Amino acid sequence: LPTNWNYAQRDELYQRIIALGDKHMRDVMHIVFGSEMHFSVGDELDVDFEKLDEGICDKLDKLVRLKTAENMNQVESAAKIVNETKTIQEKKEETKKDSQAKKKVPKY
């Protein structure tokens, strides 16, 4: 975590926040403007990242890291489910092929 946030780091933080998407903007706004502030759908608020307090940047960075890790965990979980599903389907197909092969074996 940077202790002194330079322009490039602030710009990168901004880009990472944008990448999180609208789903997490309320969390971002609460960090920037305070949790007692209430927002409505469609509210547009300007945030000057160059002038943000470094402590706020630190909190935003932690939020981005947390949400990014959660998203990665969700993606990994989804991939695992897909792989498990494929494995189950493959086993079913193998079983079906085995039973079809047994049917084709001539009986004496």
HELIX and SHEET records of a PDB file:
HELIX    1   1 TYR A    7  LEU A   20  1                                  14    
HELIX    2   2 ASP A   22  HIS A   24  5                                   3    
HELIX    3   3 MET A   25  PHE A   33  1                                   9    
HELIX    4   4 GLU A   54  LYS A  104  1                                  51    
END                                                                             
